[in-house]
Amino acid sequence: MTLSDGLVLRTAEPRDLDQIGALLAERGEPEDAVDHRLVVEDPDAGWEACAVVVDGDRVVSTATLLDETLFLDGVAIPAGQVELVATDRDYEGRGLVRALMGWAHERSAARGQLVQVMLGIPYFYRLFGYTYAIPIAPVRPVVGTASADGYTVREATFDDIPALHRLQEAEQARADLSMPHSPGLWRWLIARDGSTQWLVERDGVPVGTGRSTPPDEGVRLAEVAATEAGAVRALLAHTGATTANERPGTVAGEALEPFLGPAPEEANSYYVRVPDPVALLDHLRPVFGRRLAKSSFADAEGEAVVSFYRSHVRLPYQAGEVGAVVAGSTMQAPGVVGGCGVAPDMLASLLFGPHGLRGLTARQPDVYPGPNADLMQTLFPPVRSDLMTFYMP
């Protein structure tokens, strides 16, 4: 694709590796160059996952799209995550990141992904259709002293990946919404320089895991998973962590809590983009059906109307099953037909956020439940999330 001033956006190629690495290291961290190489040289991603903007033979901007999977109440949602974004300082302000985000979104759609989730600098990615929707567990100071007695803590290897996955799977099973590490991402985490993946064993049996940052600016411990509290104490003692991400509602979270100081006051959330609301809602029909089946609406028949004001959808339901979602046009007053109103940029928060329809109604003037509030709150309850991403938030 030819951009302005003769710049060209194309899929990255092996000949671009050194230039991309230098650009990522200069605009980010030296470890970013290693991460990029791990991704593009891995068969699960490959060079097709990365795009560049070039000025002749010079790489001046780049972005990478990772394949992810969200699970909401057991339903897999194909997702994409944009990472490793950088632009040469001399080429800033020329819309190159916008062009690369367009490439990433087109590629994501072509791969059947219904959602994009990402970490990013404040506000910037809202320019490309993202909203803050899924809370990130606060980073809290570590207080007190823990002991590693009775446990062995070592760096994980590729052979440990099945054990790491099992430990994390057990922790994430407690959440309504989860995003586990993919097989490729596990390999990259083991091999990368920017963090260390740990395995805790007791009598040779894996009982805990987590990963930590290098000690340059204090050690942060995150993604802690364990089958027993002692494994968490062993990780704290072995890593010398000064901060840690809390993980409420889990074995690891309960074991961490006594060692964590006050949470910061500022909020932090994952960016989420929903490119096609109708497609996503239709994909989630099994989730909605199960919610109805467990409620007072289990034997009911009717139609749930959700208006995004400039458009709306109808979700027909009968005996705990939801039929195909029907798309409609502008609907400014959904209460007249028994529907609820949700601002379109609140859809990700409605589906994946911690407030549910009731909580959003209390926070957002352009979200309201309508006359069938009990039905709408059954379909859209608060969601407890546990996401794991390439980079520690």
C-alpha positions in Angstrom: 0.0 0.0 0.0 1.4 3.4 -1.0 1.0 6.2 1.5 1.8 9.9 1.2 5.2 11.1 0.2 6.1 7.8 -1.5 6.1 5.8 1.8 5.0 2.1 1.4 3.2 -0.1 4.0 3.8 -3.8 3.5 4.3 -7.0 5.3 7.6 -7.2 7.0 10.3 -9.5 5.6 13.5 -11.1 7.0 15.7 -8.4 5.5 13.9 -5.9 7.7 14.8 -7.7 11.0 17.8 -5.6 12.0 16.1 -2.3 11.2 12.9 -3.2 13.0 14.9 -4.3 16.0 16.9 -1.1 16.1 13.7 1.0 15.8 12.0 -0.9 18.6 15.0 -0.6 20.9 15.4 3.1 20.2 11.7 4.0 20.8 11.1 1.4 23.5 13.4 -1.0 25.3 16.3 -3.1 24.0 14.4 -6.2 24.9 11.7 -5.3 22.4 14.0 -6.2 19.6 14.4 -9.7 21.0 10.6 -10.0 21.5 10.0 -9.1 17.9 12.5 -11.7 16.6 10.9 -14.4 18.7 7.5 -13.6 17.3 8.4 -13.4 13.6 10.7 -16.4 13.6 8.1 -18.6 15.4 5.9 -20.7 13.1 2.7 -19.8 15.2 3.1 -16.1 14.1 5.7 -15.7 11.4 6.5 -12.6 9.3 2.9 -12.2 8.3 2.2 -11.0 11.8 4.3 -7.9 11.3 4.0 -4.9 9.0 6.3 -2.0 8.3 6.2 1.4 6.7 9.3 2.0 4.5 10.9 5.0 2.9 12.8 3.3 0.1 14.9 0.7 2.0 14.5 2.4 5.4 12.0 1.0 7.9 10.4 4.0 9.6 7.4 2.5 11.4 6.2 -1.0 12.5 3.5 -2.9 14.3 2.7 -6.5 15.1 -0.6 -8.3 15.5 -0.6 -11.3 17.9 -3.4 -13.9 17.9 -5.2 -14.3 21.2 -8.3 -16.0 22.5 -10.7 -14.6 25.1 -13.0 -17.0 27.0 -16.3 -15.6 28.3 -18.2 -18.2 30.4 -16.4 -20.9 28.5 -17.1 -19.5 25.0 -13.9 -18.9 23.0 -13.7 -15.5 21.3 -11.0 -15.1 18.6 -9.1 -11.9 19.4 -6.1 -9.9 18.3 -3.6 -7.9 20.2 -1.5 -5.1 18.6 2.0 -4.9 20.1 5.6 -3.7 19.2 4.4 -0.4 17.7 7.1 2.2 17.0 7.8 5.1 14.6 11.0 6.8 13.7 11.1 10.3 15.4 11.7 12.0 12.0 8.4 10.5 10.7 6.1 11.2 13.6 2.8 13.1 13.0 2.3 11.7 9.5 -0.4 9.1 10.2 1.9 6.1 10.0 0.5 4.4 13.2 -3.0 5.1 12.0 -2.2 3.3 8.7 -0.6 0.4 10.6 -3.6 0.1 13.0 -5.7 -0.1 9.9 -3.5 -2.9 8.6 -3.8 -4.7 11.9 -7.6 -4.4 12.1 -8.0 -5.7 8.5 -5.7 -8.6 9.2 -7.5 -9.3 12.5 -10.9 -9.4 10.7 -9.5 -11.6 7.9 -8.4 -14.1 10.7 -11.9 -14.2 12.1 -11.1 -12.2 15.2 -14.1 -10.5 16.8 -12.3 -8.3 19.3 -9.0 -6.6 19.7 -7.5 -6.2 23.2 -4.3 -4.4 23.9 -2.2 -2.4 26.4 -1.1 1.0 25.3 -0.2 4.6 26.3 -3.0 6.7 27.8 -5.7 8.0 25.4 -3.8 7.4 22.2 -5.5 4.2 21.0 -8.9 5.6 21.7 -8.3 7.5 18.4 -8.5 4.1 16.6 -11.8 2.9 18.1 -10.6 1.4 21.4 -12.2 2.0 24.8 -11.1 1.2 28.3 -13.2 -1.7 29.3 -11.4 -4.5 31.3 -9.7 -3.5 34.6 -6.1 -4.3 35.2 -5.2 -5.7 38.6 -3.4 -2.9 40.6 0.3 -3.1 41.2 0.9 -2.9 44.9 4.0 -2.6 47.0 5.3 -5.7 48.7 5.6 -5.4 52.4 6.9 -7.8 55.0 9.3 -10.8 54.5 8.5 -14.2 53.0 10.3 -17.5 53.3 11.0 -20.1 50.6 11.5 -22.9 53.1 10.5 -26.3 51.7 10.3 -25.1 48.1 12.6 -25.0 45.1 12.2 -22.0 42.7 13.9 -22.1 39.3 13.7 -20.5 35.9 11.1 -22.4 33.8 12.2 -24.2 30.6 10.3 -25.2 27.4 9.7 -28.6 29.0 7.8 -26.9 31.8 5.2 -25.2 29.6 2.5 -27.9 30.2 2.9 -27.5 33.9 2.8 -23.7 33.7 -0.3 -23.9 31.6 -2.1 -26.2 34.0 -1.3 -23.9 37.0 -2.5 -20.8 35.2 -5.6 -22.6 33.8 -6.7 -23.5 37.4 -6.3 -19.9 38.5 -8.1 -18.4 35.5 -11.0 -20.9 35.8 -12.3 -18.7 38.7 -12.8 -15.8 36.4 -15.8 -15.2 34.1 -13.6 -13.7 31.4 -10.0 -15.0 30.8 -7.3 -14.7 28.2 -4.6 -17.4 28.7 -1.2 -17.4 27.1 -1.1 -19.2 23.7 1.4 -22.0 23.1 3.5 -19.6 21.0 3.4 -16.9 23.7 4.6 -19.4 26.3 7.6 -20.1 24.2 8.4 -16.4 23.8 8.1 -15.8 27.5 10.5 -18.6 28.3 13.0 -17.3 25.7 12.7 -13.5 26.2 15.0 -11.2 28.2 12.5 -8.7 29.4 11.0 -11.0 32.1 11.8 -14.2 33.8 9.3 -17.1 34.1 9.6 -19.0 37.3 8.5 -22.5 38.4 8.0 -23.5 42.0 8.3 -27.1 43.0 7.8 -29.0 46.2 9.4 -32.5 46.3 9.7 -32.3 42.5 6.0 -31.4 41.9 5.1 -28.1 40.3 3.0 -26.1 42.7 3.5 -22.5 41.6 4.5 -20.1 38.9 4.9 -16.4 38.1 7.1 -14.0 36.2 9.1 -11.1 37.3 10.9 -8.1 35.7 14.6 -7.5 35.8 15.8 -5.8 39.0 16.9 -2.5 37.2 14.1 -0.5 38.7 12.8 -2.9 41.4 11.4 -6.4 40.8 7.7 -6.7 39.9 6.1 -10.1 40.3 3.0 -10.8 38.2 0.8 -13.7 36.9 1.3 -15.6 40.1 -0.5 -19.0 40.1 -0.2 -21.6 42.8 -1.9 -24.7 44.3 -0.7 -23.8 47.8 0.2 -20.6 49.7 3.7 -21.6 50.4 4.6 -21.5 46.7 3.6 -17.8 46.6 5.8 -17.0 49.6 8.6 -18.8 47.9 8.3 -16.7 44.8 8.3 -13.5 46.9 11.4 -14.6 48.8 13.3 -15.9 45.7 12.6 -13.0 43.4 13.0 -10.2 46.0 9.9 -8.6 44.5 9.3 -5.0 45.6 5.9 -4.8 43.8 3.3 -7.3 42.7 0.1 -7.4 40.7 -2.8 -8.5 42.9 -4.9 -11.4 41.7 -8.1 -11.4 43.7 -10.3 -14.4 44.0 -7.5 -17.0 43.5 -5.3 -19.2 45.6 -2.4 -17.0 44.7 -4.3 -13.8 45.4 -5.2 -14.9 48.9 -1.6 -15.9 49.6 -0.3 -12.6 48.2 -2.7 -10.3 50.1 -0.9 -10.3 53.5 2.3 -9.1 51.7 0.8 -6.3 49.7 0.5 -2.7 50.7 -2.2 -0.2 49.7 -3.3 -0.1 46.1 -2.7 3.1 44.1 -5.6 5.4 43.6 -5.3 5.6 39.8 -7.3 3.2 37.6 -5.8 1.1 34.8 -7.6 -0.9 32.1 -7.1 -2.8 29.0 -8.1 -1.2 25.7 -10.8 -3.1 23.8 -12.2 -2.7 20.3 -15.4 -4.3 19.0 -15.4 -3.8 15.2 -18.7 -5.6 14.6 -21.2 -5.6 17.5 -23.7 -7.8 15.7 -21.2 -10.5 14.9 -19.8 -10.5 18.5 -23.3 -10.6 20.1 -24.3 -13.4 17.8 -21.2 -15.3 18.7 -22.1 -14.9 22.4 -25.6 -16.4 22.1 -24.6 -19.5 24.1 -23.5 -17.2 27.0 -26.7 -15.3 27.0 -28.7 -18.5 26.8 -27.0 -20.0 29.8 -27.6 -16.8 31.8 -31.3 -16.9 31.0 -31.5 -20.7 31.7 -30.1 -20.1 35.3 -32.5 -17.2 36.0 -36.2 -16.5 36.5 -36.4 -16.2 32.7 -35.6 -19.9 32.1 -39.0 -20.7 30.7 -39.8 -17.3 29.2 -40.2 -16.3 25.6 -39.6 -12.8 24.2 -37.2 -10.4 22.6 -34.4 -8.4 24.2 -33.8 -5.1 22.4 -30.5 -3.3 22.8 -30.1 0.1 21.2 -26.8 1.8 20.4 -28.9 4.8 19.3 -27.7 5.0 15.7 -28.4 1.2 15.4 -30.0 -1.5 17.5 -30.1 -5.3 17.8 -32.9 -7.8 18.8 -32.1 -11.0 20.7 -35.0 -13.4 20.5 -35.1 -15.9 23.3 -37.2 -18.9 24.3 -36.8 -21.5 27.0 -33.2 -20.5 27.8 -32.0 -20.3 24.3 -31.2 -17.2 22.2 -31.8 -17.1 18.5 -29.9 -15.3 15.8 -29.3 -11.7 16.5 -31.2 -9.3 14.3 -29.7 -6.0 13.3 -31.8 -2.8 13.0 -31.4 0.8 12.2 -31.5 4.0 14.4 -33.5 3.7 17.6 -33.3 6.8 19.9 -36.0 5.7 22.4 -35.6 1.9 23.0 -37.6 2.1 26.2 -40.8 2.5 24.1 -40.3 -1.1 22.8 -39.0 -2.4 26.2 -35.4 -2.2 25.3 -32.3 -0.8 26.9 -29.9 1.9 25.6 -26.2 1.6 25.5 -23.8 4.1 24.0 -21.8 2.3 21.3 -18.5 3.0 23.0 -19.8 1.3 26.1 -20.5 -2.1 24.5 -17.1 -3.6 25.4 -17.6 -2.5 29.0 -21.1 -3.9 29.0 -19.9 -7.3 27.8 -16.5 -7.6 29.5 -16.4 -5.1 32.3 -16.9 -5.3 36.1 -20.0 -3.2 36.3 -22.7 -4.9 34.2 -25.7 -3.0 32.9 -26.7 -1.9 36.4 -23.3 -0.5 37.2 -23.0 1.3 33.9 -26.4 2.8 34.3 -25.2 4.4 37.6 -22.0 5.7 35.9 -23.0 6.7 32.3 -25.9 9.0 31.5 -26.3 7.4 28.0 -26.7 3.9 29.4 -30.1 2.9 30.8 -31.9 -0.5 31.4 -35.3 0.4 30.1 -38.6 -1.0 31.5 -37.3 -4.6 31.4 -34.3 -4.0 33.7 -34.3 -7.5 35.3 -34.0 -9.2 31.9 -31.3 -6.8 30.7 -29.3 -7.2 34.0 -29.6 -11.0 33.6 -28.2 -10.9 30.1 -25.4 -8.3 31.0 -24.1 -9.0 34.6 -20.8 -7.8 36.0 -17.9 -9.8 34.7 -14.8 -10.8 36.7 -11.8 -10.9 34.4 -8.3 -12.4 34.4 -6.2 -11.6 31.3 -2.6 -12.5 30.6 -0.7 -10.5 28.0 2.8 -10.6 26.4 3.8 -7.5 28.4 3.1 -7.2 32.1 0.6 -4.3 32.5 
